[in-house]
C-alpha cells in the first residue's frame, strides 16, 4: 500500500507540469525572448534565383530562409476564376541587427511574360532598428476592371530581401502563405461611394471589463480577442500578435497603451526613446492594413492608435492601399512591438492595454461560388474571440472537455453496472441463506442434521479463498484478491 501511494505521488509532479504546459499564459523559467512560431504544417521549400528551376507551390504554408540582397522565386499555376494571395513573413530573431527604411521585404506576383500582377507588396522596418516579424503580400485578382494577369497558366512569386552592408548578415527565416479566394457567383459589388464612411479618427475605445490575454509570437499562434479591453505583459524587444474577427461592413478601431514607467533614479529627459512601441494591423491574407511608425516614449503613458475602412469587397478597386487591404472578411491581425531600449523604463516588462472596438453591424457579404472559409466570420469565431485563446488552445480545451465528459460518462456507466451487479449478488446470497436456514436442521419437526460434506459451508464459516488465514475485509466471494 505504501508503494502504491509513493508511485502516485511521484507521478503528480510531471502530470501537473504537463497540465500547466497546456494552459495559456503559463510562464516558463526560460527568460529568452520567444522567436516566431512557424505553422506546424509548413512544408519546407527552397526558392530559387531563377524561374527556370523555381519550385512549385500549392495553396498552403511553406518555410524557407532568405539572405541579405537575395531573391527567391516560387512557381504556381492559376486558373481564370480564382483570386490568389501570396504573403511572405520575415522572422529575424529578437535582437537581430536591422536598419530602418533599408531592411525589408518586397513580394511580387508575375505572369510568364514578366508582367507584374497589380502592385508589389513592400514592408520596411521603421521601429528604431527593432527586429520584429515583417509581412508583405502580392495578389492576382480576377473580376471587375482588373486587366492584368487574367489568363490561366504559370505564375511566379518573387520575394526579395533588401538591405545594405550595415544590415545584419544573418539569414532570416521566411514563411510563405498561399491562399485563394473563390470566384463570385454573381456580379462583383462596386466600389463604395464617396462619403459612404467617415475617414475622421473615431473616439478611442473605452470601457468594458479588462480581460487578461497572452499574445502569440506571430500569425500562427495569435491570441483571439474581441471587442473590449485586454491586458497583456510584454518585455523589451518582444512582439505580440492578436487576431480579431472582422465581418463585412465592420471596421477596426484599436488602441494600445503603454503605461507610465515606475519612478527610477536617473530616469529623465535623457532617456527619451523616439521609437518605443508600435501597433500594426494585417488583413486575413497577411497584407498590411495600417503600418504607422513607432510611438515615442519618455516615461509617461502613451497610446498607439489605428482605425480602418469598413470591410467591403469593392475596396479592392480603390486607389488607397490601406483601403484596398480591407476587401475581405475574416481574422485580422494586430502586432504590438516594444523596442529593446524600453528596458530603461521596464526592465522586467510592461503591462500593455489593448482596446478593441468593432464599428458597424455585420452585413451579408458577396456570394461566392464555393465556401470561402478563410475570408468569412462564423459564430464560432466570434465566440472564440471572447476567450483570448489561440485556435490550437481552443481545440485542445475542447478535446480535454470531451475526454473529461467521456470519462465521466464511462465512470457513470461502470458505477451503474457495479451497482446492479452488487444488488444481484446480495439477492442471490440472501436467497441461498434462506434455503440453508429454512426450518432449522435438527429442530422439532425438521429433518435430521446431516454431517457436512466436502465444500458445504456451515453457518458462520468464511468461504474458502485458497489461502490460509482470514479473508480480506470486504473481499467479495469469487473476486480475485485485491492488491495482488
Buried (B, 14 or more C-beta within 10 A) or exposed (E): EEEEEEEEEEEEEEEEEEEEEEEBBEEEEEEEBBBBBBBEEBBEBEBBEEBEEBBEBEBEBBBBBBEBEBBBBBBBEBEEEBBBBBBBBBBBBBEBBBBBEEBBBBBBBBBEEEEBBBEBBBBBBBBBBBBBBBBBBBBBBBBBEBEEBBEEEEBBBBBBBBBEEEBBEBBBBBBBBBBBBBBBEEEBBEBBEEEEBEEEEEEBBEEEEEBEBBBBBBBBBBBBBBBBBBBBBBBBBBBBBBBBBBBBBBBBBBBBBBBEBEEEEEBEEEBEBEBBBBBBBBBBBBBBBBBEEBBBBBBEEBBBBBBBBBBBBBBBBBEEBBBBBBBBBBBBBBBBBBBBBBBBBBEEBBEBBBBBBBBBEBEEBBEBEEEBEBBBBEEEBBEBBEBBBBBEBBEBBEEEEEEEEEEEEEEEEEEEEEEEEEEEEEEEEEEEEEEEEEEEEEEEEEEEEEEEEEEEEEEEEEEEBEEEEEBBEEBBEEEEEEEE
